[in-house]
Amino acid sequence: MNEKIYVIDTSAILSGIPLDFKDSLLIAPGGIKEEIKPGGRDYQNFIYQIEKGLKIIDVSKKTIDIIEDMLREIGENNRLSKVDKEVLALAYDYNKKKENNVIIITDDYSIQNAASFLKIKYKNISQKGIIKKFKWVYRCSGCGKKFKDDIKICPICGSKTKANVSDKKDI
């Protein structure tokens, strides 16, 4: 029997919902500690998960670079935090090793979107999950030029840009 591996995002801790995945490995990237402030219910839930076996694992810069390249391709790079990228990188690394037994636990739609492009399973906690996957482009509101990267001001005409869906597909 192959062990399931659950990679948790900060939203899994902040949900307050107990995470109890028997006979599974529960992991999170090292950066999750930066997003959960000491004290309060969320921190207590985080410590409780560690006591129950949550493993905190650092990810390599090489894998983060791979993830960021993919995120740029779909326009999600600037929509995700450093820790969100670490979640994806950790799942990506373990997914290669464990033959698709990796599931990301998150309510973050951008993480779910990126995971769908990486062919990594995900499970939502308290919100409805995504039903379509998107690729984003950034369009100038003045001249209409499209950019792959999240450029705030158009270098051609100086107008602001806005995120637009360039491609969407059912999952």
Backbone as a printed PyTorch tensor [residue, N CA C, xyz], in Angstrom:
tensor([[[  0.8450,  -1.1920,   0.0000],
         [  0.0000,   0.0000,   0.0000],
         [  0.8810,   1.2430,   0.0000]],

        [[  0.6280,   2.1460,  -0.9250],
         [  1.3790,   3.3810,  -0.9910],
         [  0.8180,   4.3990,  -0.0150]],

        [[  1.7110,   5.0150,   0.7400],
         [  1.3200,   6.0190,   1.7180],
         [  0.8990,   7.3070,   1.0080]],

        [[ -0.2200,   7.8840,   1.4240],
         [ -0.6320,   9.1780,   0.8820],
         [  0.1460,  10.2670,   1.5940]],

        [[  0.4540,  11.3060,   0.8450],
         [  1.1860,  12.4440,   1.3830],
         [  0.3220,  13.6810,   1.1960]],

        [[  0.0340,  14.3630,   2.2890],
         [ -0.7430,  15.5830,   2.2530],
         [  0.1820,  16.7590,   2.5320]],

        [[  0.2040,  17.7130,   1.6060],
         [  0.9730,  18.9380,   1.7750],
         [ -0.0210,  20.0170,   2.1620]],

        [[  0.1860,  20.6270,   3.3230],
         [ -0.7950,  21.6100,   3.7680],
         [ -0.3100,  23.0350,   3.5340]],

        [[ -1.2470,  23.8640,   3.1730],
         [ -1.0520,  25.2890,   3.0000],
         [ -1.4610,  25.9670,   4.3120]],

        [[ -1.0770,  27.2140,   4.4690],
         [ -1.4450,  27.9670,   5.6680],
         [ -2.9540,  28.0040,   5.8580]],

        [[ -3.7110,  28.0540,   4.7620],
         [ -5.1700,  28.1000,   4.8790],
         [ -5.7270,  26.8670,   5.5880]],

        [[ -5.0280,  25.7540,   5.5000],
         [ -5.4700,  24.5380,   6.1970],
         [ -5.4010,  24.7270,   7.7060]],

        [[ -4.3560,  25.4010,   8.1750],
         [ -4.2250,  25.6820,   9.6080],
         [ -5.2280,  26.7470,  10.0210]],

        [[ -5.3280,  27.8170,   9.2210],
         [ -6.2000,  28.9340,   9.5700],
         [ -7.6810,  28.5640,   9.5440]],

        [[ -8.0250,  27.4920,   8.8460],
         [ -9.4290,  27.0710,   8.7910],
         [ -9.9450,  26.6370,  10.1570]],

        [[ -9.0360,  26.1880,  11.0190],
         [ -9.4420,  25.7040,  12.3420],
         [-10.0300,  24.3090,  12.3170]],

        [[-10.1530,  23.7290,  11.1460],
         [-10.7030,  22.3830,  11.0050],
         [ -9.5940,  21.3800,  11.3270]],

        [[ -9.8510,  20.4330,  12.2200],
         [ -8.8140,  19.4460,  12.5560],
         [ -8.3920,  18.6440,  11.3290]],

        [[ -7.0990,  18.4830,  11.1800],
         [ -6.5540,  17.7000,  10.0710],
         [ -6.1550,  16.3470,  10.6260]],

        [[ -6.9080,  15.3370,  10.2660],
         [ -6.6420,  14.0070,  10.7960],
         [ -6.6160,  13.0250,   9.6270]],

        [[ -5.4360,  12.7950,   9.1170],
         [ -5.2710,  11.8950,   7.9840],
         [ -4.4990,  10.6730,   8.4610]],

        [[ -5.2240,   9.6930,   8.9340],
         [ -4.6080,   8.4790,   9.4700],
         [ -3.8180,   7.7500,   8.3740]],

        [[ -2.7360,   7.1130,   8.8000],
         [ -1.8960,   6.3260,   7.8980],
         [ -1.3840,   7.1460,   6.7130]],

        [[ -1.1400,   8.4300,   6.9450],
         [ -0.6490,   9.3150,   5.8970],
         [  0.4600,  10.1860,   6.4550]],

        [[  1.2430,  10.7340,   5.5600],
         [  2.2800,  11.6830,   5.9310],
         [  1.7260,  13.0840,   5.7110]],

        [[  1.7840,  13.9180,   6.7370],
         [  1.3090,  15.2930,   6.6650],
         [  2.5320,  16.1960,   6.7100]],

        [[  2.7440,  16.9980,   5.6280],
         [  3.9350,  17.8390,   5.5490],
         [  3.5550,  19.2650,   5.1830]],

        [[  4.4630,  20.1870,   5.5130],
         [  4.2930,  21.5960,   5.1690],
         [  5.6680,  22.1910,   4.9240]],

        [[  5.7390,  23.2280,   4.0930],
         [  7.0420,  23.8640,   3.8540],
         [  7.4730,  24.6910,   5.0580]],

        [[  8.7790,  24.9030,   5.1740],
         [  9.3270,  25.6610,   6.2930],
         [  8.7540,  27.0600,   6.4160]],

        [[  8.4200,  27.6760,   5.3050],
         [  7.9100,  29.0440,   5.3250],
         [  6.5650,  29.2060,   5.9990]],

        [[  5.8550,  28.1140,   6.2330],
         [  4.5340,  28.2110,   6.8690],
         [  4.6450,  28.8480,   8.2570]],

        [[  5.8110,  28.6570,   8.8950],
         [  6.0240,  29.2410,  10.2290],
         [  5.9720,  30.7660,  10.1700]],

        [[  6.3230,  31.3620,   9.0310],
         [  6.3040,  32.8190,   8.8670],
         [  4.8850,  33.3690,   8.7860]],

        [[  3.9460,  32.5550,   8.3370],
         [  2.5760,  33.0300,   8.1420],
         [  1.6650,  32.7740,   9.3390]],

        [[  2.1440,  32.0160,  10.3010],
         [  1.3280,  31.7390,  11.4910],
         [  2.0130,  32.4020,  12.6860]],

        [[  1.3890,  33.4430,  13.1700],
         [  1.9680,  34.2230,  14.2630],
         [  1.7820,  33.5050,  15.5950]],

        [[  2.8220,  33.5410,  16.4570],
         [  2.7030,  32.9200,  17.7870],
         [  1.5450,  33.5100,  18.5940]],

        [[  0.9150,  32.6450,  19.3620],
         [ -0.2250,  33.0460,  20.1890],
         [ -1.5270,  32.8340,  19.4460]],

        [[ -2.5780,  32.6750,  20.1690],
         [ -3.9010,  32.5510,  19.5670],
         [ -4.2340,  31.1450,  19.0910]],

        [[ -5.4610,  31.0200,  18.6290],
         [ -6.0210,  29.7340,  18.2140],
         [ -5.2610,  29.1210,  17.0400]],

        [[ -4.9160,  29.9300,  16.0350],
         [ -4.2430,  29.4030,  14.8470],
         [ -2.8770,  28.8230,  15.1910]],

        [[ -2.1430,  29.5130,  16.0350],
         [ -0.8270,  29.0340,  16.4450],
         [ -0.9660,  27.7460,  17.2590]],

        [[ -1.9520,  27.6950,  18.1400],
         [ -2.1870,  26.4850,  18.9350],
         [ -2.5450,  25.3070,  18.0290]],

        [[ -3.3550,  25.5550,  17.0170],
         [ -3.7150,  24.5140,  16.0530],
         [ -2.4690,  24.0340,  15.2980]],

        [[ -1.5930,  24.9690,  14.9370],
         [ -0.3520,  24.6440,  14.2400],
         [  0.5410,  23.7570,  15.1150]],

        [[  0.7370,  24.1410,  16.3610],
         [  1.5550,  23.3550,  17.3040],
         [  0.9290,  21.9740,  17.5200]],

        [[ -0.3890,  21.9220,  17.6330],
         [ -1.0900,  20.6490,  17.7950],
         [ -0.8140,  19.7320,  16.6090]],

        [[ -0.8550,  20.2890,  15.3770],
         [ -0.5810,  19.4860,  14.1860],
         [  0.8530,  18.9590,  14.1920]],

        [[  1.7920,  19.7740,  14.6380],
         [  3.1870,  19.3290,  14.7330],
         [  3.3020,  18.1950,  15.7460]],

        [[  2.6360,  18.3330,  16.8820],
         [  2.6550,  17.2790,  17.9000],
         [  2.0260,  15.9850,  17.3900]],

        [[  1.0540,  16.1020,  16.4840],
         [  0.4080,  14.9200,  15.9000],
         [  1.2120,  14.3170,  14.7630]],

        [[  2.3160,  14.9910,  14.3570],
         [  3.1600,  14.3960,  13.3320],
         [  3.3950,  15.2280,  12.0920]],

        [[  2.8560,  16.4480,  12.0280],
         [  3.1220,  17.3100,  10.8790],
         [  4.6250,  17.5460,  10.7690]],

        [[  5.1730,  17.2590,   9.6020],
         [  6.6010,  17.4470,   9.3520],
         [  6.7940,  18.7590,   8.5930]],

        [[  7.7320,  19.5790,   9.0650],
         [  8.0770,  20.8280,   8.3920],
         [  9.3290,  20.5540,   7.5670]],

        [[  9.2460,  20.7890,   6.2600],
         [ 10.3240,  20.4280,   5.3400],
         [ 10.6730,  21.6330,   4.4610]],

        [[ 11.9580,  21.9310,   4.3960],
         [ 12.4170,  23.0100,   3.5170],
         [ 12.5300,  22.4930,   2.0880]],

        [[ 12.2590,  23.3800,   1.1290],
         [ 12.3400,  22.9990,  -0.2830],
         [ 13.5650,  23.6480,  -0.9240]],

        [[ 14.0340,  23.0370,  -1.9890],
         [ 15.2480,  23.5280,  -2.6420],
         [ 14.9580,  24.7460,  -3.5160]],

        [[ 15.9580,  25.5750,  -3.6700],
         [ 15.8740,  26.7460,  -4.5560],
         [ 15.6340,  26.2900,  -5.9940]],

        [[ 16.2410,  25.1650,  -6.3650],
         [ 16.0840,  24.6320,  -7.7180],
         [ 14.6130,  24.3240,  -8.0180]],

        [[ 13.9300,  23.6980,  -7.0670],
         [ 12.5170,  23.3640,  -7.2740],
         [ 11.6580,  24.6220,  -7.2760]],

        [[ 11.9790,  25.5910,  -6.4190],
         [ 11.2450,  26.8630,  -6.4110],
         [ 11.3710,  27.5260,  -7.7940]],

        [[ 12.5680,  27.4830,  -8.3740],
         [ 12.7840,  28.0750,  -9.7020],
         [ 11.9260,  27.3790, -10.7650]],

        [[ 11.8290,  26.0610, -10.6890],
         [ 10.9830,  25.3040, -11.6250],
         [  9.5280,  25.7500, -11.4930]],

        [[  9.0710,  25.8650, -10.2500],
         [  7.6830,  26.2710,  -9.9800],
         [  7.4420,  27.6940, -10.4870]],

        [[  8.3760,  28.6040, -10.2060],
         [  8.1940,  29.9870, -10.6490],
         [  8.1530,  30.1000, -12.1720]],

        [[  8.9470,  29.2970, -12.8780],
         [  8.8980,  29.2950, -14.3440],
         [  7.5130,  28.8640, -14.8340]],

        [[  6.9790,  27.8140, -14.2300],
         [  5.6500,  27.3390, -14.6090],
         [  4.5900,  28.3990, -14.2690]],

        [[  4.7260,  29.0230, -13.1120],
         [  3.7510,  30.0330, -12.7040],
         [  3.7570,  31.2380, -13.6440]],

        [[  4.9260,  31.6000, -14.1490],
         [  5.0030,  32.7020, -15.1150],
         [  4.2380,  32.3410, -16.3970]],

        [[  4.3390,  31.0720, -16.7990],
         [  3.6600,  30.6180, -18.0230],
         [  2.1390,  30.7560, -17.9160]],

        [[  1.5980,  30.5840, -16.7180],
         [  0.1400,  30.6530, -16.5600],
         [ -0.3120,  31.9590, -15.9150]],

        [[  0.6410,  32.8720, -15.6540],
         [  0.2960,  34.1870, -15.1130],
         [ -0.0240,  34.2090, -13.6380]],

        [[  0.4130,  33.2080, -12.8860],
         [  0.1140,  33.1270, -11.4520],
         [  1.2990,  33.5270, -10.5650]],

        [[  2.4620,  33.8040, -11.1370],
         [  3.6670,  34.0170, -10.3380],
         [  3.5100,  35.1190,  -9.2850]],

        [[  2.9380,  36.2490,  -9.6550],
         [  2.7900,  37.3480,  -8.7000],
         [  1.4990,  37.2670,  -7.8940]],

        [[  0.7010,  36.2610,  -8.1480],
         [ -0.5490,  36.0860,  -7.4070],
         [ -0.3580,  35.1980,  -6.1830]],

        [[  0.8020,  34.5570,  -6.0930],
         [  1.0660,  33.6230,  -5.0020],
         [  2.1960,  34.1300,  -4.1060]],

        [[  2.0720,  33.8550,  -2.8210],
         [  3.1080,  34.2490,  -1.8600],
         [  4.2960,  33.2960,  -1.9340]],

        [[  5.3480,  33.6610,  -1.2660],
         [  6.5440,  32.8150,  -1.1830],
         [  6.1750,  31.4430,  -0.6130]],

        [[  5.3640,  31.4290,   0.4260],
         [  4.9680,  30.1640,   1.0580],
         [  4.0770,  29.3450,   0.1360]],

        [[  3.1940,  29.9970,  -0.6030],
         [  2.3550,  29.2840,  -1.5730],
         [  3.2250,  28.5570,  -2.5990]],

        [[  4.2690,  29.2340,  -3.0570],
         [  5.1940,  28.6260,  -4.0230],
         [  5.9340,  27.4540,  -3.3800]],

        [[  6.2700,  27.5840,  -2.0920],
         [  6.9240,  26.4820,  -1.3780],
         [  5.9920,  25.2800,  -1.2600]],

        [[  4.7120,  25.5270,  -1.0280],
         [  3.7190,  24.4400,  -0.9660],
         [  3.7260,  23.6760,  -2.2870]],

        [[  3.6580,  24.4120,  -3.3880],
         [  3.6630,  23.7800,  -4.7100],
         [  4.9710,  23.0420,  -4.9710]],

        [[  6.0930,  23.6420,  -4.5690],
         [  7.4040,  23.0150,  -4.7830],
         [  7.5370,  21.7240,  -3.9750]],

        [[  7.0670,  21.7480,  -2.7400],
         [  7.1210,  20.5560,  -1.8900],
         [  6.2640,  19.4380,  -2.4880]],

        [[  5.0700,  19.7870,  -2.9200],
         [  4.1850,  18.7970,  -3.5450],
         [  4.7980,  18.2740,  -4.8460]],

        [[  5.4030,  19.1430,  -5.6100],
         [  6.0500,  18.7700,  -6.8710],
         [  7.1690,  17.7560,  -6.6170]],

        [[  8.0390,  18.0580,  -5.6270],
         [  9.1370,  17.1420,  -5.2900],
         [  8.6180,  15.7720,  -4.8560]],

        [[  7.6510,  15.7580,  -3.9510],
         [  7.1280,  14.4850,  -3.4440],
         [  6.3080,  13.7580,  -4.5000]],

        [[  5.6520,  14.5010,  -5.3710],
         [  4.8600,  13.8770,  -6.4290],
         [  5.7580,  13.0770,  -7.3720]],

        [[  6.9510,  13.5830,  -7.6360],
         [  7.9040,  12.8630,  -8.4900],
         [  8.3620,  11.5720,  -7.8190]],

        [[  8.5160,  11.5970,  -6.5070],
         [  9.0330,  10.4380,  -5.7730],
         [  7.9700,   9.3740,  -5.4980]],

        [[  6.7290,   9.7860,  -5.3010],
         [  5.7050,   8.8720,  -4.7750],
         [  4.5740,   8.5350,  -5.7250]],

        [[  4.7650,   8.7270,  -7.0190],
         [  3.7960,   8.2730,  -8.0070],
         [  2.3620,   8.7450,  -7.7540]],

        [[  2.1750,  10.0370,  -7.7020],
         [  0.8420,  10.6580,  -7.6040],
         [  0.0790,  10.3750,  -6.3180]],

        [[  0.7620,  10.1190,  -5.2340],
         [  0.0740,   9.9480,  -3.9610],
         [  0.0960,  11.2210,  -3.1310]],

        [[  0.3410,  12.3490,  -3.7840],
         [  0.4470,  13.6370,  -3.1080],
         [ -0.8280,  14.4390,  -3.3290]],

        [[ -1.3250,  15.0300,  -2.2470],
         [ -2.5190,  15.8690,  -2.3100],
         [ -2.2300,  17.1470,  -1.5290]],

        [[ -2.4570,  18.2930,  -2.1610],
         [ -2.3080,  19.5710,  -1.4750],
         [ -3.6360,  19.9000,  -0.7970]],

        [[ -3.5660,  20.2830,   0.4710],
         [ -4.7560,  20.6930,   1.2190],
         [ -4.7480,  22.2190,   1.2790]],

        [[ -5.6890,  22.8500,   0.5570],
         [ -5.7190,  24.3130,   0.4810],
         [ -7.0790,  24.8260,   0.0320]],

        [[ -7.4010,  26.0270,   0.4720],
         [ -8.5680,  26.7390,  -0.0420],
         [ -8.1590,  27.8370,  -1.0180]],

        [[ -6.8720,  27.9740,  -1.2630],
         [ -6.3380,  29.0220,  -2.1380],
         [ -6.5700,  28.6400,  -3.6050]],

        [[ -7.3820,  29.4340,  -4.3100],
         [ -7.7190,  29.1220,  -5.6980],
         [ -6.5130,  29.1750,  -6.6230]],

        [[ -5.5720,  30.0860,  -6.3760],
         [ -4.3940,  30.1640,  -7.2330],
         [ -3.5090,  28.9350,  -7.0550]],

        [[ -3.3980,  28.4290,  -5.8290],
         [ -2.6430,  27.1880,  -5.6140],
         [ -3.3500,  26.0340,  -6.3210]],

        [[ -4.6640,  25.9630,  -6.1980],
         [ -5.4150,  24.9040,  -6.8680],
         [ -5.2320,  24.9990,  -8.3850]],

        [[ -5.2620,  26.2170,  -8.9160],
         [ -5.0810,  26.4170, -10.3530],
         [ -3.6960,  25.9270, -10.7890]],

        [[ -2.6650,  26.3480, -10.0710],
         [ -1.2950,  25.9350, -10.4100],
         [ -1.1410,  24.4190, -10.2720]],

        [[ -1.7040,  23.8510,  -9.2140],
         [ -1.6130,  22.4020,  -9.0070],
         [ -2.2550,  21.6430, -10.1670]],

        [[ -3.3560,  22.1650, -10.6930],
         [ -4.0070,  21.4770, -11.8130],
         [ -3.1010,  21.4580, -13.0430]],

        [[ -2.3230,  22.5250, -13.2650],
         [ -1.3830,  22.5370, -14.3890],
         [ -0.2090,  21.5920, -14.1380]],

        [[  0.1770,  21.4300, -12.8640],
         [  1.2720,  20.5260, -12.5020],
         [  0.8200,  19.0710, -12.3890]],

        [[ -0.4790,  18.8470, -12.5490],
         [ -1.0690,  17.5120, -12.4070],
         [ -0.8450,  16.9460, -11.0020]],

        [[ -1.0200,  17.8340, -10.0270],
         [ -0.9430,  17.4510,  -8.6150],
         [ -2.3570,  17.5680,  -8.0510]],

        [[ -2.7840,  16.5560,  -7.3370],
         [ -4.1220,  16.5610,  -6.7560],
         [ -4.1860,  17.6100,  -5.6380]],

        [[ -5.3860,  18.1070,  -5.3930],
         [ -5.6030,  19.0420,  -4.2910],
         [ -6.9810,  18.7800,  -3.7060]],

        [[ -7.1340,  19.2100,  -2.4810],
         [ -8.4110,  19.0520,  -1.7870],
         [ -8.6740,  20.3440,  -1.0330]],

        [[ -9.8820,  20.8630,  -1.1690],
         [-10.2420,  22.0680,  -0.4360],
         [-10.6720,  21.7030,   0.9830]],

        [[-10.7270,  22.7250,   1.8420],
         [-11.0530,  22.4800,   3.2390],
         [-12.4690,  22.9480,   3.5600]],

        [[-12.6800,  24.2590,   3.4410],
         [-13.9740,  24.7990,   3.8380],
         [-14.6590,  25.5920,   2.7240]],

        [[-13.9820,  25.7870,   1.6120],
         [-14.5810,  26.4960,   0.4870],
         [-14.7270,  25.5510,  -0.6960]],

        [[-15.5810,  25.9500,  -1.6190],
         [-15.7330,  25.1680,  -2.8310],
         [-14.4500,  25.3030,  -3.6480]],

        [[-13.9560,  24.2230,  -4.1970],
         [-12.7400,  24.2540,  -5.0090],
         [-13.0060,  24.7820,  -6.4060]],

        [[-11.9480,  24.9920,  -7.1590],
         [-12.0860,  25.5020,  -8.5210],
         [-12.6910,  24.4340,  -9.4350]],

        [[-13.3550,  24.8860, -10.4820],
         [-13.9330,  23.9490, -11.4540],
         [-13.3280,  24.1570, -12.8450]],

        [[-12.5760,  25.2450, -13.0200],
         [-11.8680,  25.5240, -14.2680],
         [-10.4530,  25.9570, -13.9320]],

        [[ -9.5290,  25.6770, -14.8450],
         [ -8.1820,  26.1800, -14.6610],
         [ -7.9530,  27.3260, -15.6370]],

        [[ -7.2380,  28.3520, -15.1610],
         [ -7.0500,  29.5880, -15.9080],
         [ -5.6000,  29.8280, -16.2540]],

        [[ -5.4010,  30.4840, -17.3770],
         [ -4.1320,  31.1270, -17.6950],
         [ -4.4380,  32.6210, -17.7220]],

        [[ -3.5660,  33.3950, -17.1090],
         [ -3.7610,  34.8330, -17.0000],
         [ -2.8130,  35.5870, -17.9130]],

        [[ -3.2780,  36.7110, -18.4380],
         [ -2.4170,  37.6830, -19.1160],
         [ -2.7550,  39.0450, -18.5160]],

        [[ -1.8700,  39.9790, -18.7190],
         [ -2.0710,  41.3310, -18.2070],
         [ -2.1900,  42.2520, -19.4070]],

        [[ -3.3220,  42.9520, -19.4810],
         [ -3.6310,  43.7860, -20.6440],
         [ -3.6240,  45.2540, -20.2240]],

        [[ -3.0040,  46.0650, -21.0770],
         [ -2.9650,  47.5000, -20.8440],
         [ -4.3620,  48.0830, -21.0900]],

        [[ -4.8100,  48.9090, -20.1590],
         [ -6.1370,  49.5250, -20.3110],
         [ -6.1260,  50.6500, -21.3410]],

        [[ -4.9270,  51.1130, -21.7150],
         [ -4.8180,  52.1840, -22.7100],
         [ -4.6770,  51.6440, -24.1250]],

        [[ -3.5470,  51.0180, -24.4130],
         [ -3.2550,  50.5750, -25.7820],
         [ -3.6780,  49.1300, -26.0770]],

        [[ -4.0230,  48.3720, -25.0340],
         [ -4.4950,  47.0050, -25.2390],
         [ -3.3990,  45.9560, -25.3620]],

        [[ -2.1450,  46.3620, -25.2430],
         [ -1.0210,  45.4140, -25.3370],
         [ -1.1410,  44.3730, -24.2290]],

        [[ -0.8290,  43.1060, -24.5760],
         [ -0.8710,  42.0090, -23.6030],
         [  0.5400,  41.6820, -23.1340]],

        [[  0.6430,  41.3550, -21.8390],
         [  1.9160,  40.9810, -21.2360],
         [  1.7360,  39.6860, -20.4610]],

        [[  2.7450,  38.8140, -20.5420],
         [  2.7260,  37.5740, -19.7620],
         [  2.9700,  37.8690, -18.2830]],

        [[  3.9200,  38.7710, -18.0200],
         [  4.2670,  39.1030, -16.6400],
         [  3.3170,  40.1530, -16.0870]],

        [[  3.2040,  40.1610, -14.7720],
         [  2.3400,  41.1060, -14.0780],
         [  3.0230,  42.4750, -14.0430]],

        [[  2.8530,  43.2300, -15.1110],
         [  3.4060,  44.5760, -15.2180],
         [  2.2960,  45.5410, -14.8140]],

        [[  2.5660,  46.3880, -13.8420],
         [  1.5360,  47.3010, -13.3280],
         [  1.2640,  48.4710, -14.2770]],

        [[  2.3460,  49.0020, -14.8870],
         [  2.2290,  50.1420, -15.7950],
         [  2.7830,  49.7330, -17.1570]],

        [[  2.0290,  50.0100, -18.2030],
         [  2.4320,  49.6630, -19.5620],
         [  3.6750,  50.4640, -19.9630]],

        [[  4.7260,  49.7690, -20.4060],
         [  5.9270,  50.4800, -20.8270],
         [  5.7570,  51.1950, -22.1740]],

        [[  4.6620,  50.9200, -22.8770],
         [  4.4270,  51.5350, -24.1820],
         [  3.6910,  52.8720, -24.0430]],

        [[  2.5770,  52.8620, -23.2790],
         [  1.7690,  54.0790, -23.2070],
         [  1.6440,  54.6630, -21.7940]],

        [[  2.0930,  53.9010, -20.7870],
         [  2.0510,  54.4190, -19.4170],
         [  0.7440,  54.2040, -18.6820]],

        [[ -0.2060,  53.5110, -19.2810],
         [ -1.4860,  53.2270, -18.6180],
         [ -1.3460,  52.0270, -17.6850]],

        [[ -2.3150,  51.8730, -16.7970],
         [ -2.3250,  50.7230, -15.8910],
         [ -2.7230,  49.4540, -16.6500]],

        [[ -2.2380,  48.3090, -16.1500],
         [ -2.6300,  47.0280, -16.7300],
         [ -3.5990,  46.3330, -15.7870]],

        [[ -4.3030,  45.3680, -16.3380],
         [ -5.2890,  44.6150, -15.5700],
         [ -5.1760,  43.1400, -15.9270]],

        [[ -5.3400,  42.2670, -14.9170],
         [ -5.3060,  40.8250, -15.1550],
         [ -6.5680,  40.3940, -15.9010]],

        [[ -6.3720,  39.5720, -16.9220],
         [ -7.4770,  39.0190, -17.7040],
         [ -7.2170,  37.5440, -17.9480]],

        [[ -8.2730,  36.7680, -17.9730],
         [ -8.1520,  35.3460, -18.2800],
         [ -7.9320,  35.2090, -19.7800]],

        [[ -6.8350,  34.5170, -20.1430],
         [ -6.5690,  34.3240, -21.5700],
         [ -7.0380,  32.9530, -22.0520]],

        [[ -7.1470,  32.0170, -21.1210],
         [ -7.5370,  30.6670, -21.4890],
         [ -8.1410,  30.0010, -20.2590]],

        [[ -9.2700,  29.3610, -20.4050],
         [ -9.8230,  28.6010, -19.2930],
         [-10.3620,  27.2770, -19.8060]],

        [[-10.1340,  26.2640, -18.9890],
         [-10.5420,  24.9110, -19.3540],
         [-11.1800,  24.2430, -18.1590]],

        [[-12.1460,  23.3740, -18.4230],
         [-12.7400,  22.5680, -17.3550],
         [-11.6950,  21.6240, -16.7880]],

        [[-11.8130,  21.3640, -15.5260],
         [-10.8920,  20.4390, -14.8700],
         [-11.4520,  19.0370, -14.9870]]])
